[in-house]
Amino acid sequence: MNELMTKEMLPRALGASDDTTPVENKAQLVEYLAAGCKPADTFRLGAEQEQFVYRAHDYRPATYDGLDPGIRALLEEMARCGWESVQENDLPIALRQADRSITLEPGGQLELSGAPLGNVHETAEETRAYHRQLSTLSSELGLRFLALGHQPKWSGSELTWMPKQRYRIMRDYMARQGSLGLEMMQSTCAMQVNLDFSSEADMVRKFRVALALHPLVTALFANSPFVRGTPSGYLSYRSRIWSETDHDRCGNLPFVFEEGMGFERYTDYVLDVPMYFVIREGVYLDASGLSFRDFLDGKLSVLPGQRPLLQDWVTHLSTVFPQVRLKKILEVRGADAGDSPVRMAALTALWAGILYDTESLEAAWERAKTWTPAEQQALETSVAQHGFAAPFRGGTVQDLCLWTLDLSRRGLQRRNRRNEQDQDESCYLAPLQEVAEAGQTFAEQLVRRFAHEWDHDIDIAIRTLCQETLS
């Protein structure tokens, strides 16, 4: 068990930390990140996956409370099945079980933050076990689950907010920032992988490669073509939304590719991201728009004269949302939610084969280091709409995705972590290889089914996809 990674993941999931060490200078903040370094033979993989929750009788989004069993009832029932309930204002808002947790996103999306595990086979089994439990409870409670990157039918005005203090503060602040920030909070679902690093140099190389390749992952996992009941013209509308959220805390980080990148440079970046809140005795104090640098100097207006505790830094780190996020681990984003048991394992395998194999990591960097910031930004913008067909340097993203899959496959074969059927982890790349070779994203498959199988009826699409999600 990777204790450092476990402690890092749970505060992220539950929105708080309990380290009351006083922070007296910036060096302590840098040291906190550097403490994530660990020997390569202890590296682990952590998977996070989100799903929408619907009522079975009418396939509308489930509310927290209501006449029908909803999300609160789901959390309470799971607490009777071996999970520990996490309460806020006497309401269940999360669950934890050993080193994994289940949390609620603002619009009621259910997120599993998995345990730090030794290989992709274990990630696949963790996801299957989670789905088995959800399948049992869905029958008992009259609920259904859907894994798409964007809410396919309902607008934010038709969705309810979860009763978490942090979301009230974030909602009010986000409404003043990017044009689609509230839609990001309520209407998107994603998957991500958390990985370890052995040194500052190893962190920097992995950070750079992950940032460069994440648009390719967006194409490989594009699965959010619908908005308000019809195709939007985007294959990953979730990715489009993130481009218009909060530019202070989201998007690409060009400085990562510059000389001098390291733990201190990332610390300076996060210090300059406006705050959301400070937590004291379970109460969220609204610090939206205020400066953590002022906090270091004892000049935070909501806590005059007080300096931060280390838990405040951990909380602030969790409120920045770039495509790759550094804490004591690297959190690699970019993927729409999808058929979780298959695609969560595929995403984990893809990154493990590149970032946990020296040869593949170096080969990826040799190619990606020549891409300019303008090219990377154009790549991110174009894949959201065009997927594999997005152009790049005389070729297409399809070419880059096939190259990436080959790098990952070779890395996984060298890792040689085998299951009971004597398969190495590269077996999980099969669904990605299939869509990349065909040049048809998961989203394009959905659009085709929408026209030919579901007769342009989004209600039929939702019912069908919900039935397939836990099958």
C-alpha positions in Angstrom: 0.0 0.0 0.0 1.3 3.4 -1.0 0.5 5.4 2.2 1.5 8.8 0.8 -0.8 8.4 -2.2 -3.6 7.2 -0.1 -3.5 10.2 2.2 -3.3 12.4 -0.9 -6.3 10.9 -2.6 -8.8 11.0 0.3 -8.5 14.7 1.1 -9.0 15.4 -2.6 -12.2 13.3 -2.6 -13.6 14.5 0.7 -12.6 18.2 0.2 -10.5 18.6 3.3 -7.4 17.6 5.2 -6.6 17.5 8.9 -2.9 18.5 9.0 -2.8 21.5 11.3 0.9 22.2 10.9 1.3 26.0 10.8 2.7 27.3 7.5 5.3 30.0 8.0 6.9 30.3 4.6 6.6 29.2 0.9 9.3 26.6 1.4 6.9 24.5 3.4 4.5 24.5 0.5 7.2 23.4 -1.9 8.3 20.7 0.5 4.8 19.4 0.7 4.8 18.6 -3.1 8.4 17.3 -3.0 7.4 14.8 -0.3 5.4 12.9 -3.0 8.7 11.5 -4.4 8.9 7.8 -3.8 10.9 4.8 -5.2 9.7 3.5 -8.5 9.1 0.0 -7.2 6.3 1.5 -4.9 4.5 3.3 -7.8 0.8 2.8 -7.8 -2.2 3.6 -10.1 -5.3 5.4 -8.9 -8.5 5.6 -11.0 -11.3 8.1 -10.7 -14.6 7.8 -12.5 -17.9 9.7 -12.6 -21.5 8.8 -13.6 -24.8 10.5 -13.8 -27.7 9.1 -11.6 -31.2 8.8 -12.9 -34.6 7.7 -11.6 -35.6 4.4 -13.2 -39.3 5.2 -13.7 -38.9 8.3 -15.9 -35.1 8.5 -16.5 -34.9 12.0 -15.2 -31.8 13.1 -13.1 -32.1 11.9 -9.5 -32.3 14.6 -6.9 -30.7 14.5 -3.5 -34.0 14.1 -1.6 -37.5 13.8 -2.9 -40.6 11.7 -3.1 -38.6 9.0 -4.9 -35.4 7.4 -3.6 -32.6 9.6 -4.7 -28.9 10.2 -4.1 -29.2 10.5 -0.3 -31.0 7.1 -0.2 -28.2 5.6 -2.4 -25.5 6.9 0.0 -27.4 5.7 3.1 -27.9 2.2 1.5 -24.2 2.0 0.6 -23.3 2.9 4.1 -25.2 -0.2 5.2 -23.1 -2.3 2.7 -19.7 -1.7 4.2 -19.0 2.0 3.4 -18.5 4.7 6.1 -20.8 7.7 5.8 -19.2 11.2 5.7 -21.6 13.8 7.0 -21.9 17.6 6.5 -24.6 19.4 8.5 -26.0 16.0 9.4 -26.4 15.0 5.8 -24.5 12.2 4.0 -22.4 13.8 1.3 -19.7 11.1 0.8 -18.6 7.6 1.6 -15.2 6.0 2.4 -13.9 2.5 2.6 -10.3 2.0 3.6 -8.4 3.9 0.9 -11.2 4.6 -1.6 -14.1 7.0 -1.5 -17.3 7.9 -3.2 -18.2 11.6 -3.5 -20.8 13.8 -5.1 -20.1 16.3 -7.8 -22.3 19.5 -7.8 -25.1 18.2 -10.1 -25.3 14.8 -8.4 -22.7 13.0 -10.4 -21.4 10.0 -8.4 -17.6 9.7 -8.3 -15.6 6.7 -7.2 -12.0 7.6 -6.3 -10.3 4.2 -6.3 -7.6 2.8 -4.2 -3.9 3.2 -5.2 -3.3 -0.2 -6.8 -0.3 -2.1 -8.2 -1.5 -2.8 -11.7 -4.3 -2.3 -14.2 -5.8 -5.8 -13.6 -6.6 -4.6 -10.0 -8.1 -1.4 -11.3 -10.4 -3.4 -13.7 -11.5 -5.7 -10.8 -12.1 -2.7 -8.5 -14.4 -1.1 -11.2 -16.3 -4.4 -11.8 -16.9 -4.8 -8.1 -18.1 -1.3 -7.8 -20.5 -1.8 -10.7 -21.8 -5.0 -9.2 -22.7 -3.1 -6.0 -24.4 -0.3 -8.0 -26.3 -2.8 -10.0 -27.7 -4.5 -6.9 -28.7 -1.2 -5.3 -30.1 0.2 -8.6 -32.7 -2.5 -8.6 -33.6 -2.0 -4.9 -33.8 1.8 -5.1 -35.2 2.3 -8.6 -32.1 4.2 -9.8 -30.1 4.0 -13.0 -26.6 5.1 -14.0 -25.2 6.7 -17.1 -21.5 7.2 -18.0 -21.2 10.0 -20.7 -19.0 13.0 -20.7 -22.0 15.5 -20.7 -25.6 15.5 -19.5 -27.3 14.5 -22.8 -30.7 16.2 -22.3 -31.2 18.5 -19.3 -30.0 22.0 -18.8 -28.6 23.3 -15.6 -31.9 25.0 -14.6 -33.5 21.5 -14.6 -30.8 20.0 -12.3 -30.5 20.3 -8.5 -27.4 21.2 -6.5 -25.9 18.8 -3.9 -26.0 20.1 -0.3 -22.2 20.7 0.1 -21.0 24.0 1.5 -18.1 24.3 -1.0 -20.4 24.1 -4.0 -22.4 27.2 -2.9 -19.2 29.2 -2.8 -17.9 27.7 -6.0 -21.2 28.3 -7.8 -21.4 32.0 -6.9 -17.8 32.6 -7.9 -17.8 30.4 -11.1 -20.8 32.3 -12.4 -18.6 35.4 -12.5 -15.8 33.7 -14.4 -15.9 31.6 -17.6 -19.2 31.4 -19.6 -19.6 27.6 -19.1 -18.3 27.1 -15.5 -21.7 26.3 -14.0 -22.3 23.8 -16.8 -19.0 22.2 -16.1 -19.9 21.7 -12.4 -23.4 20.3 -13.0 -23.4 18.6 -16.4 -20.0 16.9 -17.0 -18.6 13.5 -16.1 -15.0 12.4 -16.6 -12.4 9.8 -15.8 -8.8 10.4 -14.6 -5.7 8.5 -13.6 -3.4 9.3 -10.6 0.3 8.4 -10.9 3.4 8.7 -8.8 6.9 10.1 -9.5 10.3 9.4 -8.1 12.1 12.8 -8.2 11.5 16.3 -9.3 13.0 15.6 -12.7 10.8 12.5 -13.1 7.7 14.6 -12.2 8.6 17.3 -14.7 9.1 14.8 -17.5 5.8 13.0 -16.8 4.0 16.3 -16.4 5.2 17.5 -19.8 4.4 14.3 -21.6 0.9 14.1 -20.0 0.1 17.7 -20.9 1.3 17.2 -24.5 -0.6 13.9 -25.0 -3.8 14.7 -23.2 -5.6 16.0 -26.3 -5.0 12.6 -27.9 -6.7 11.0 -24.8 -9.6 13.4 -25.4 -10.0 12.0 -28.9 -9.6 8.4 -27.8 -12.3 8.7 -25.1 -14.6 11.3 -26.7 -18.0 10.4 -25.5 -20.1 13.5 -25.1 -21.8 14.5 -28.4 -25.3 15.4 -27.1 -26.5 18.7 -25.6 -30.2 19.5 -24.9 -31.3 16.2 -26.6 -29.5 16.6 -29.9 -26.0 16.2 -31.4 -24.0 19.4 -30.5 -21.5 19.3 -33.4 -18.8 18.4 -30.8 -17.5 14.9 -30.1 -16.3 15.9 -26.6 -18.6 18.7 -25.5 -17.2 18.2 -22.1 -13.8 19.3 -23.4 -15.4 22.3 -25.1 -17.0 23.3 -21.7 -13.6 23.2 -19.9 -12.2 25.6 -22.5 -14.7 28.2 -21.3 -14.7 27.6 -17.5 -12.3 29.6 -15.2 -9.1 30.6 -17.1 -7.3 31.4 -13.8 -7.4 27.7 -12.7 -8.1 25.6 -15.8 -6.6 24.6 -19.2 -3.0 24.1 -20.3 0.0 25.3 -18.4 2.7 26.6 -20.8 5.2 27.3 -18.0 5.5 23.5 -17.4 7.5 23.3 -20.7 9.8 26.2 -19.7 13.2 26.0 -18.1 13.0 26.1 -14.4 9.9 24.0 -14.1 9.8 22.1 -10.8 8.0 22.0 -7.4 8.6 25.6 -6.7 7.4 26.8 -10.1 4.2 24.9 -9.7 3.8 26.3 -6.1 4.1 29.8 -7.5 1.4 29.0 -10.1 -1.0 27.8 -7.4 -0.3 30.7 -5.1 -1.5 33.0 -7.9 -4.7 31.2 -8.4 -7.5 33.0 -6.6 -8.9 31.1 -3.5 -12.3 29.7 -3.1 -12.6 29.1 0.7 -11.0 28.2 4.0 -12.4 25.5 6.3 -12.5 26.1 10.0 -14.3 23.6 12.4 -16.2 22.2 9.5 -17.4 25.6 8.3 -16.5 26.8 4.8 -15.5 30.5 4.9 -16.0 32.3 1.6 -12.5 33.5 0.5 -13.4 33.5 -3.2 -11.1 35.7 -5.2 -8.7 36.3 -2.3 -4.9 35.6 -2.5 -3.1 32.7 -0.8 0.0 34.9 -0.8 -1.9 37.4 1.4 -2.8 34.4 3.6 0.9 33.6 4.0 1.4 37.1 5.2 -1.5 37.0 7.7 -3.5 39.4 5.6 -6.5 37.3 4.5 -9.6 39.4 5.2 -11.8 36.5 6.3 -9.1 35.4 8.9 -7.3 38.6 9.8 -4.0 38.1 11.4 -4.0 34.3 10.9 -1.6 32.4 8.8 -2.5 29.2 6.9 -2.3 25.7 8.2 -0.9 22.9 5.9 -4.5 21.7 5.5 -5.4 25.0 3.9 -2.7 24.5 1.3 -4.0 20.9 0.6 -7.5 22.4 0.1 -6.2 25.1 -2.2 -4.3 22.6 -4.3 -7.6 20.8 -4.9 -9.3 23.9 -6.2 -7.1 24.3 -9.3 -8.2 22.3 -12.4 -5.6 22.2 -15.1 -5.5 19.3 -17.5 -2.7 17.8 -15.4 -2.7 18.6 -11.7 0.2 18.2 -9.3 -0.2 17.3 -5.6 1.8 14.5 -4.0 0.8 12.6 -7.2 0.1 13.6 -10.8 -3.6 13.6 -11.7 -4.0 13.2 -15.4 -7.3 14.3 -16.9 -8.7 14.6 -20.4 -11.1 11.7 -20.8 -14.9 11.7 -21.0 -16.7 9.2 -18.8 -17.7 6.0 -20.6 -18.3 2.3 -20.2 -16.4 2.2 -16.9 -15.2 -1.4 -16.5 -13.8 -1.4 -20.0 -12.7 2.2 -20.5 -11.5 3.0 -17.0 -9.1 0.1 -17.3 -8.1 1.3 -20.8 -7.4 4.8 -19.6 -5.3 3.5 -16.7 -3.4 1.1 -19.0 -2.7 3.8 -21.6 -1.0 6.1 -19.1 0.7 3.4 -17.2 2.3 2.1 -20.4 3.7 5.6 -21.2 4.5 7.2 -17.9 5.6 4.1 -16.0 8.0 2.8 -18.7 11.3 4.7 -19.2 11.6 3.9 -22.9 8.1 4.9 -23.8 8.3 8.0 -21.7 11.5 9.1 -23.4 10.1 8.3 -26.8 7.0 10.3 -26.1 9.0 13.3 -25.0 11.4 13.2 -28.0 8.4 13.7 -30.3 6.2 15.9 -28.1 8.9 18.4 -27.1 8.9 19.8 -30.7 5.2 20.8 -30.5 4.8 24.5 -30.0 2.3 26.0 -27.4 0.2 27.3 -30.3 0.1 23.8 -31.8 -0.8 22.2 -28.5 -3.6 24.7 -28.0 -4.9 24.2 -31.5 -4.8 20.5 -31.0 -6.9 20.7 -27.8 -9.5 22.9 -29.5 -9.8 20.8 -32.7 -10.1 17.4 -31.1 -13.1 18.4 -29.1 -15.0 18.9 -32.4 -13.2 16.7 -34.9 -11.8 13.8 -32.9 -9.4 11.6 -34.9 -9.9 13.8 -38.0 -8.3 16.8 -36.4 -5.3 17.9 -38.5 -1.8 18.0 -37.1 1.5 18.7 -39.0 0.4 17.2 -42.3 -1.4 14.3 -40.7 -4.2 13.7 -38.3 -4.8 13.0 -34.7 -5.7 9.4 -35.7 -2.0 9.0 -36.7 -0.9 10.4 -33.3 -3.3 8.2 -31.4 -2.1 5.0 -33.1 1.5 6.0 -32.3 0.5 6.7 -28.7 -1.2 3.3 -28.4 1.9 1.6 -29.8 4.1 3.3 -27.2 1.8 2.3 -24.4 1.5 -1.3 -25.6 5.3 -1.7 -25.7 5.6 -0.1 -22.2 3.0 -2.4 -20.8 4.6 -5.4 -22.3 7.9 -4.5 -20.7 6.1 -3.9 -17.4 4.9 -7.5 -17.7 2.2 -7.4 -15.0 0.1 -10.5 -15.7 -3.4 -11.7 -14.6 -4.6 -15.2 -14.0 -5.2 -15.7 -17.7 -1.5 -14.8 -18.3 -2.3 -11.6 -20.1 -0.2 -8.5 -19.6 -1.9 -5.1 -19.1 -1.8 -4.3 -22.8 -5.0 -6.4 -23.2 -7.0 -3.4 -21.9 -6.0 -1.3 -24.9 -8.1 -3.3 -27.3 -11.2 -1.0 -27.4 -9.0 2.0 -28.0 -7.1 0.3 -30.7 -10.4 -0.6 -32.4 -11.7 2.9 -32.5 -8.4 4.4 -33.5 -7.9 2.1 -36.4 -11.5 2.7 -37.5 -11.1 6.4 -37.1 -14.5 6.6 -35.4 -14.7 7.9 -31.9 -17.1 6.5 -29.3 -19.0 9.8 -29.7 -19.4 9.2 -33.4 -20.7 5.7 -32.7 -23.3 7.3 -30.4 -24.4 9.8 -33.1 -24.8 7.0 -35.6 -26.9 5.0 -33.2 -28.9 8.1 -32.4 -29.8 8.4 -36.1 -30.3 4.8 -37.1 -31.1 2.9 -33.9 -32.9 5.4 -31.7 -34.7 7.4 -34.4 -33.3 10.7 -33.1 -35.1 10.2 -29.8 -32.8 11.2 -26.9 -35.1 9.5 -24.4 -34.6 6.1 -26.1 -30.9 6.8 -26.2 -30.8 7.5 -22.4 -32.8 4.4 -21.5 -30.7 2.2 -23.7 -27.4 3.6 -22.5 -28.5 3.3 -18.8 -29.3 -0.3 -19.4 -25.9 -0.9 -21.0 -24.0 0.9 -18.3 -24.2 -1.7 -15.5 -24.8 -4.8 -17.8 
